[in-house]
Amino acid sequence: MCADGVNGMYHVHPWWDKVVHGMNSASAAIAWSFAWRRVSDHNGWEISSRMIAGICFSLTVAIGMGYEVYEFFGKVFFYTIDQGGYTNTVTDLISNSLGAASGVAFAFYCDPLNAKAPSVGTTPLPWQASLTLTGTLPLTIVAILLSLDMILLSGMMVGSDYDRVGEVLLASVLISSLLVTARLAQQSQMKKQEA
């Protein structure tokens, strides 16, 4: 496509990276939304369309955050990736969040199975849904806070420092991992008590 090689579009057009992140997130959010609705219906879970949109938004943003952690590791520890830096990382998080929001909005209004779904869940969330939310909410909250910090405060909370952003990203991944581990241990304990 470009004379600059595989990553040529990223170097020639500064907006290309944002389009790629936004479109990837929108596509993933649509796919997750359609999949969660069908799994929910198949298993008899009465999850509302709004809750599925929330789960899928959080899951998609968390996946985007995971990719930014990958870029951080590549840049700082392995020197293998030329992407990175405060502005690139946070604008990627913004693009991921906007893409995820547009994807779940599309699925919310265009999935024909949502018309049959309850407007409010009548039963507690299945453990798979609560585990997904437990693992993804810390990442989503951090992504949104970093995005708002850049948009509203010009990076004042993290000092526009890439290393600090990376540390915040890694801390959120650690918190998510601990929460998922605790939730899985709780689920295992509940199964033992039932048996």
Sequence and secondary structure as in RCSB ss.txt:
>XXXX:A:sequence
MCADGVNGMYHVHPWWDKVVHGMNSASAAIAWSFAWRRVSDHNGWEISSRMIAGICFSLTVAIGMGYEVYEFFGK
VFFYTIDQGGYTNTVTDLISNSLGAASGVAFAFYCDPLNAKAPSVGTTPLPWQASLTLTGTLPLTIVAILLSLDM
ILLSGMMVGSDYDRVGEVLLASVLISSLLVTARLAQQSQMKKQEA
>XXXX:A:secstr
  TT TTHHHHH TTHHHHHHHHHHHHHHHHHHHHHHHHHHHHT    HHHHHHHHHHHHHHHHHHHHHHHHHII
III   S  SHHHHHHHHHHHHHHHHHHHHHHHHH GGGGTS SS  S   HHHHHHHHHHHHHHHHHHHHHHHH
HHHTTTTTTT HHHHHHHHHHHHHHHHHHHHHHHHHHHHHHHHH 
